[in-house]
Amino acid sequence: MVYSLQALRAVAAALVVCFHGAWWLNHSGIAMPMATNVLCIGVDIFFVLSGYVMMMLADHGDFGPLIAARFLGRRLARIVPSYWVATTVFAVLLPGLVVLPNLMKSYLFIPFFGESGVTEKPFLGAGWTLIYEMAFYAIVSLSLLLRVRPVFRLAFVALALVSVWTADQLAGGTIPLLHHYGDPVIFEFGVGGALYFGLQHIQTSWVVKAAAALSIAVAVMLVALNLDGWGNNATHGAVGWIAVSAMTCIGFVLSESIVSWRRAKTVLLVGDASYALYLLNWYLLTFVDCLVPWKLLGQLPVWLASGLYLAAALVFCGAAANVVYQRAERPTTKWLNGRLGGT
């Protein structure tokens, strides 16, 4: 199961790279022949996957203050160092954009708002998703602190997420901080947790799993292609993104018995480096932009130009992110975890 989850991380990160790459293509006058907003589903897959993995890591039967602190500490060790370093480098390179109070909030994963109450992105743009991640880690850690037994942990998490969303609805979105955390995207973590508890006990033949994986893959493609047709209603759109992300996660988990993911070395390398790739891909794409012969690409058919550019972007960004992971992120996380111990 670990290998299929790593493969799914790779897919989610690749989708994010392609989404940002599509922006660069459009910026350069090459309009992609498909709805580019479909590619942003990579973030939704990350959220569902995070819910799945966090519930899996917390499902060991132990709880209490020490376990909760260790669980949260290891999450921080995984997320914080790379994010802080990337944010600091960006701030040093672009000092004119620095607003000190907002920079400090960015470091601490605290959302901040403009004069109209609209949420502004952290100094490092990718950090907006980490604000939600940290909130979810806090909820799971709280369940461990309060000694909520594994059988009730999903209900505890679901209740917390629904309570935040309901409170925002009752307030009519008038409280910026509550409205930020009340975004329907928070339910993707809960869906991921539900998938963990639902799929871990499935005992079926490989034929059934193969059929399930194939049918889900087809469903994902069909739904993704029609994603824009679900209407402009925000609730319908949120349900659609959650459904596609959940089906994708199910498909990868069920594929474990028919796909030898451990042999897909390149995919697993991208999965390992997926966090670095997610954090840095936008900035790495600026280098790709400088290297790409746009005049030559502009003379090719749009589908071919788009494919060549995205392939080059994936190779360059993936390789660079892997270097960052192997040389910096992995050793740092290992060193910190060695001092925390536990799960």
Protein Blocks (a to p, Z undefined) as FASTA:
>chain_A
ZZmmmmmmmmmmmmmmmmmmmmmmmmnopacfbdfklmmmmmmmmmmmmmmmmmmmmmno
pacjklmmmmmmmmmmmmmmmmmmmmmmmmmmmmmlpcfklmmmmmnopacddfkopacd
dfblmlmmmmmmmmmmmmmmmmmmnopafklmmmmmmmmmmmmmmmmmmnnopamklmmm
mpmklmmmmmmmmmmmmmmmpccdfklmmmmmmmmmmmmmmmmmmmmmnojafklmmmmm
mmmmmmmmmmmmmmmmmpcfklmmmlmmmmmmmmmmmmmmmmmmmmmmmmpcfklmmmpc
fklmmmmmmmmmmmmmmmmmmmmmmmmmmmmmmmmmmmngpZZ
